Amino acid sequence: MLRSLLILSIIVPGMVAGLRDRFPALLLYVWFALFRPQEWLWIDVTALRLSLVLAGILILPALMTGIWPNLSHAMSLGSLAFLMMGMLAQFGAIDPATGFAWLDFQTRLTFICLLAVTLVNTRQRFVMLMAVVGCSLGFHAAKAGLASMMGGGVRFHDGLAGAFPDNNGYALATVMVMPLVLATAQNMGSAPAWMKWLRRGLYLWVPLCALTVVSTFSRGGFLAMGVSVLVYVLLQRRRLAAFAGLAVVAMLAAAFVPVPEGYFDRLNTIQTYDEAGQEDESALGRLHFWRVAIIMAQNRPFGVGLRNYEAAYDTYDFSNGAFARGRSVHNSHFQVLAELGFPGAVIWVSLFLFAFFLTLRVRSRSKRAELSPEDRHFFFTASNALTVSMVGFLVGGSFVASALNDVTWLTFALVAAVDRLSAEALAAKQPVPAWTAARPAAGMVA
């Protein structure tokens, strides 16, 4: 009952606000897509088609009032190009039904992301959307981390459903949202006093999420979290202090935080190359799946179709079933190569390279003296969070096929939004040239 009341207390006011303003409708839609309350409730609400209802509340009024998806930013154009390659790959899809289903998903996701770039036009809106993306998944991860701690170290075998259905996906999603949760807390300094406890709670969520990554026993998740933490520390202005703080936290965690039994034995298998079998996930097996992806791309330069790697695997498997049938590619980047071909892979790589360029540019802009202290803090923390989130995906996504997950594409939208916001903030601080100020406006008498 309490869960139902909580969900109703979010959905009902959110729908009312969404009917009046498109941005609350966007937040509610993103929250519903990532939090997935239909799987958290004890009652079945799938027949209500709430996702479709919320999409209608967002999209139809937006189009009717002239609010269109952003088509001017380079990240938006790159997302559209990726979608176009998915459509092109559909013509040669091995399993057209699966391809159409995922093409429909990616079309809706791209539309929402481009609409988000348009709607996120203030610093406050950016923080709110980042909070919804991070905390919708972060809530589940932090709760799981708390359960693991109270249980003396618990292993999680299942994921969050949706784009992250297994333990590896669970770990990946958690690593991706941890910096977003942290940045949300860092940008709540001007919040009302009663929200200070919420800010402290979000800071506490981050180590709980880290424990969840450990409890999934995901080796890819462990590597992703390790690299993400290292990059985050390197991005700080006071790196030595950050390293020292990290060392203290690590020592305290080693002394007091319970680690699930067998976790370190699991990590020792990261470099196992000589075990193969039906359930094999060794490095040898993964290397084989990646080679198959390359062969697919060589044979079909425009791809085998979205989420069609499994359907095409048996045809291109040169091991004659040594690693079982219908296997996953276990890598988001080789997934794109196999399913969208070489052009799709080029777009995929370009999106990340350009996104990193933009976040580093925003980080550089945050040092400009003409910006207010609040703007400098916001652009610095937001750019760091987005950079670390993408690094986490690039590393963790190398061990799970999750190229079409919501968080990555919403992150691209946030990158485009913060790049535009930083440029506008600097433009607003530029002095008006004297000759322009002295010149009378058109139609006025000097």
N, C-alpha and C positions, 0 to 999 in steps of 0.2 A: 504493500500500500504506500509506504513512504517513497519508494522509487517512482511509483506512478504519480504521486503528488509533485515530486520534484520535477519530473519531465513535463507535467502539465503546467507547472509554474514557469517553465521556460518557453514552451511552445505557444501557449495561448497569448500571453503578453507579446511574445515575439511576432506572432502573426498579426496582431493588431498594429504593432509598430511598423511591421513590414508593409502593411497596406497603405500606410501614410508616407513612408520614406523607403527608398530602395536600399539604402545601406543596411539598416536593421534586417531587411529581408535577405541580403547577402550573408550577413553574419549567421542568421538562423539556418540558412541552407547549408553553409559550410559546416556549422556545428553538427547538424543532423547527419551529414555525409561522413564526418570523421568520428564523432562520438558513437554513432549507430545505436541510438536508444532502443530501437526495436529488438536488439539482441541483449540488451541490458535489463529490460523489463521482464517481469515474471509472466506477463500476459502477452498474447499475440496481437500486435497492432498492424501487421503487414497488410491486412485487407483494407486499411484506411488509405493506403497509397500516399502516405504523408510526404514522401520525397517528391512525388509528382505535384502534389498540392503546393508545397513550398517553392518548387521551381516555377510554377505558374504565378505565385504571388510576387516572385522576383522578376521574372523575364517579361511577362506580358505588360505590366504597368511601366517597366523600364522602356520598352520599345514604344509604347503609346505616348510616353512623355519625352521622347527624343533622347533618351540615355542609351547610347550605343556602345558596344564593345570597342576597346581601344585598338586601332589599326595603324597607329603612327609610330609607336615605339619599336625599336629593332627586336626586342624580346618578344613582342606580340607577333611580329612578322615571322620570326623564327618558329614560334609555336604553331602558327598557321601553316608554315612550310612543312613542319613535321606531320601535321594532320593531312596535308595534301599527299604526302608520301604514303601515309596509311591508306588513303583512298586508292592511290595507284597500285599499291601492293595487293589490294583486294581483288583486282582483276585476275591475279594469278594465285589466289589463295588456295591452299591445299584443302582446307575445311572452310568453305564460304560462310556457313552458318556461324561458326565461332568468330570468324573475321568480322562479319557484320555486327555481331553483338559487341565486340570490343571497339569497333569503329564508331558505333553509336555512343559508347561510353566516352571515348576520347573526344568526340565532337562536343558532347555536353560539357565535359570538363574544360575543354579549350574555351568554349563560349563563356563559361562562368569566370574563368581566369582573366580573360580579356575584359569582361565587364568589371571585374574587380580592379583592374588597372585604371579604368575610368572613374570608379566610385571612390577609390582611396586617394583623395585629393587634399588631405590634411594630415599633420603629424598624429593627431589624436585618432583618426580613423585607421592609420597604419598600425598603431599600437593595438587597437582593438581587434583588427583582423589577425595580426600576429598572435595575439593572446588566444583567440578562438582556435586558430590552427594548432598552436602549441599545446594549449590546455585541454582541448577535446581529446587528444590522444594521451597527453601527459597525465590526465586524471586517472585513466586506467593503469598506466605504467607506475605511477606513484603509489596507487592503492596496492598493486601487486608487489611492489618493493616493500611496502609496510607489512604485507602478509608474509612475505619471505622472511623478513627480520623477526617478526613475532613467532614464526614457526621454526626458528633456528636454522633457516636455510632451506628453501623449498625450490624444487625444480619445476619449471613450467614447460609443458610439451606443446601446448596449443598457442595460437596467436589471437589476433583481434578480429579475424574475419575480414571481409572486404579485400583490400589490396595487400593485407598483411596476415594471411591465414595460418601461418605456422610459426614455430619458435624463432626461426631465422628472420622472418618478416617482422615479428614482434620486436626483436632486438633492433632491427634496422629502423623501424618507425620510432622507437624510443630514442635512439641516438640522434635521429634527425630533429626531433622536437625539443630535446634538452636545451640547446642554445636558444631556441625561441622562447621557452618558458623563462629562462634566465634573463633574456633581454626584456621580456615583459615586466618582470619584477624590477629591473634596473630603471625602467621608464615610468614607474609609479611614484616617483618622488613627490610630485605635486598633487597626488591623490588626496582625498579627504582623510582626516585622521582615523576614522573608523575602518579605513581600508588598509591600515598599516599591518594588521594581522594577516590580511590576505597576501600582502607583499612578502611577509616573513614565511607564510606557508608555501608560496611559490619557490622561494629559495630552498626550502626543505625538500620540495619535490625533486630537485635536481639530483641529490645523492640517492634518493629513493629510486629514481628512474635508473641510475647507474647500477643499483643492486638488482633491479629487474633484468637488465641486460646480462648480468652475471647469472641470474637464475634461469635464463632461457638456455644456457649451455651452448649458445651460438658462438662458434669460433669467429665467424665473420663479424658478428656483433661486437665481440671483444676487440678485434683489430680496428674496427670502425671507431669505437669509443676511444681507444688509445690514441689513434691518429688525430681524432677530433679534439681531444683534450690538449694534445701537444700543440696543434695549430692555434687553438684558442689562447693558450698561454703566450705563444709567440706573437700574437696580435696585440697583446696588452702593451701599454706604454711603459709600465714598470715590470719588465719581464722577470727580473730577479726576485722581486717581491712575490710575483705570481707563482714562480717555481717554488719558492719557499713555502708559500701557503698550500700549494698542491702537495708538497712533501709532507707537511704536517697532517693534512687531511688523509693522505694515503696511510700514514703510520697509525692514525687513530682508527681508520677503517680496518686495517689489518689486525688491530688489537681487540676491537669490540664488535665488528660486524660479522655475523655468521655467514660463512660461505657454504653453499650446498655441497654435500659429500660427493666426491668424485669430480669436482669441477676442474681441479688442476690436472688430473689425469686426462680429462677431455682436451684441455689446452695443449697437452703434450702430443696430441695426435694431429696437430695442424700440419706438420711436415710429413705425414704418413703418405707414402707414394705407392706402396706395394700391396695394398689390399683392394681387391675387386670382388664385386658380387652384386646381387640383385638390389640390396639396400645400400650399396656403396656410395659414400660421399667423400671419399678420400681425394687427395689432390690428383691422383692418377685418373679417377673417374671424371672429375671436373675438367681436367685438361682434354680428355676425350670429347666431352660434350661441347667444349669451345671449338675444337677442331671441326666437329660436325657443323657447327654454325658457320664457320668459314667456308666449308664446302657448299653449304646451302647458298650462301651469298655468291659464290663463284658460279654456281649453276643457275641461280635466279638473281641477277644483279639488282632487281627491284623488289626482292623479298618474297617470302612464302606467305605473307599475310599476318596481320596482328594476332598474336597469341596462337600462331599456327606452328610453332617450333615442335611441340609435342606430336602434332598430327603428321609432320613431315619427318620426324626423327627416324622412324624405322626405314624409310626409303633411303636415307643418306648415312645410316649407321654402318660404318665399315668394319665394326667389331663383330658383326653377325650375332648380335644379341648378348655379348659378354657383359654388358651393363644393364640388362633387361630391356624392355620395350617401352616406347612412348615416353622417354625420359625428358625432363626439363633441362634447359641449358644452364641453369644455376648461375646466371650472370646477366645483369640488366643490360650491359653494354654489348655483349655478344648477342643478346636477345634482339636488340635493335638492328644489329648487322644482319642477322638471319631473317628477321621478319619484315624489315623495310629496305634491305639491301644496302649497297654502298652509298647511294645518295642520302638515305635516311640516317645512316651512321655519321656522315659528314655533318648533317644538320644537328644531330644529337651532340656531337663533340663541340660544334661551334656554339651551341646554346650555352654549354657549361663554360667554355672559354670566355665568351662575351659576358656572361653573368659574373664571373670572377673579376673580369676587367671593370665592370660597373661597380661592384661592391668595393673594390680597392679604390676606385675613383671617388666614391662617396666617402670612404674612410679618409682619403686625402682632403676632400672638401671640408670634413669636420674640423680640420685644423685652422680654417680661415678665421682670422681675428674679427672680421666684420659680422660673423654670426653670433647670435646670443649664446650664452652658456648652455641653455636648455637645448637649443638646436645642435650645438656641437656635441653634447652628450648623446642626444638621440641618434644622430647620424653615425657616430662612432660605434655605439652599442648595437644598433640595428645592422650596420654593414658587417660587423664582426659575427653576429649571430647567423646571418644568412650565409656568409662564407663558410663558417664551421658546419652548418647544416648540410650544405652541398658537399663539403669534403666528406662528411660522414656517409652520405649516400654513395659517393663515388667509390669509397672503400667498401662499405657494407654491401652495396649493390653489386659488387664483383662476385658475390657468393649467393645471390638470390635473384631470380628473374622478376623484377618489379619495376620495369621502366615506365609503366602506365599508372603508377601510384599517384594519389591526389596530392600528397604533400610536396613532391618535387615540382609539380606544375604550378601549385599555389606559391611555392617559393620563387619560381621564375616571375610570377605576377608581382610578388612583393619586391623583388629586385627592380623591376621596371618602375614600380611606384616610388620607391625610395630614391631612385636615380632622378626621377622627375621632380620630386619634392626638394631634393638638395639643390638642383639647378634653379628651381623657382625661388628658393630661399636666398640664394646668392644674388640672383637677378634683382630681387626686391631690395637688397642692400646697396646696389650700385647707385652712386649719385647721378642725378640727372644733369647732363651737360648744360653749361650755361647758355649756349646758343639755342638749345632746345627749350629751356625754360623761358627765355626771353621772346621766343617766337610766338605770335598770337595763333590761337587755334583757327582752323578753317571757318569762314563765315563770320568771324568777329572783327570788329573795327579796332584797329590798333590805337 
